[in-house]
Amino acid sequence: MTEIATRAAYRGAMPPRRRSALLALLVADEPGRPQIILGELRRVILDGAVPPSTAIPLREVAELFGVGHTPVRAALDTLMGEGLVTHQPRSGYLVAQLSAAELSEMYTVRETLETASLAAAARHATEADIEAVLTVHADLEAAIRDDDLLAYHRCSRRFHVALTRPSRMFRLLRMLETALHATEPVRTVVHADRSGWLALHNDHAHMLDAFLARDVDRLLTTAGTHHRRLESVGATLAETRSGGDSLGSVRTPRRMPSAPSPTAFLRTTRPKQRVTDTQPR
């Protein structure tokens, strides 16, 4: 038997390679432009729908989008810079996994950057900025009413972005976006217990209340409390890793807590009347 035939026989005897769980979640309805590929890969990873260390097969992703390897490799290299993807010589591209210490560090970075941007945002928010924050908070309430944890997870990120964007500190906001990318796949809401989830939502309501009142001190105090809760969930995840529940691992989204009812909870935490924007244009 020739060497080529031997290799072919060996490959035929090998079990078929497992299909990456990530491929089934990618949507390739539009032409495979570089930004479309990057956006889809980022969306799936940030949703936390695939476990850390999941393979991202270059060839299969390229075939799915109908492109060559170059644009896919460029998208993956961008995601590596954002801390969402890693590359290993033998394994190729993988969904990144943070250790408990790394997660805690990224929450510290996120809090530091968010604190600086929130202070400026509360002072300089325009009427359009206020409307944007109110719209996202309404989406959070809708996710609660629909018992949709994944939607709440997505809206939570949008809420934090909407609160900080009015700072107009664009370099800082880009760094904050990187920190958010690193922490989002953990899906804190999914891992928090009922009381922890309600506390996180309560924080959002009070942050909005302080933002609308342009009360910087109260906003920063509430945001600090919110970050302590997020870090507490991360610490809990670290304790459970020995039981096989790694950071960022996928859990089947559960229903929202049924007691107290979401609508009753919202009535007790609904923000005050929106204040009129008095900032100079």
C-alpha angles and dihedrals in degrees: 000000000000122000091250092051091048091053092047091050090049092051090048091054092052118096114254115269113259113252112246113252088223094066094064091057098051116101114213101176093126128058112282099259114164094250092049091052092046093047094049094048091047092048094053094047095045091050087063089227095136126054122249114271091031109153119248103203109211096204096048093047090050091050091048092056094037095239139113125264096264100075092043091050090049091052092049091049089054090051089050088057089052091052094245098109135038131195127218123186096236100028101042121209118358137179105261122249124206122211118227090258092050091049091051090049092052091050088054091051091046093051093049093051094041092050091055093047096044093057092055094039094056092052098045105033114134127212089264090052091051091050090051092053092047091050093053092046089052087054089053089054091048090053089053093050090048093047088233110153095177091053090048090051091053094044092049090063091046090051093055091046092049091051094051102037095079089067088078087209092138100177091049091047091054090054090047090052089057091052090049090051090055096051102035099077090062088071096212093192091058093051098042119095121237096273091045092050092050090049092052091050091047088054090055091053093050092045089054091048092053092044092053090049090048087231100155097181093052092044093053093045092052092044090052090052089049092054091049088057092050091051090048090057089049090052090051090052090052090055092051096048091090086062092057099264101124124193110277094013116152120257125185104256109252126211119271116266111283098206125083090028116245093238092051090049092050092052090058095047103035110135122249124263112298113260122230116258106250098170118123115253 
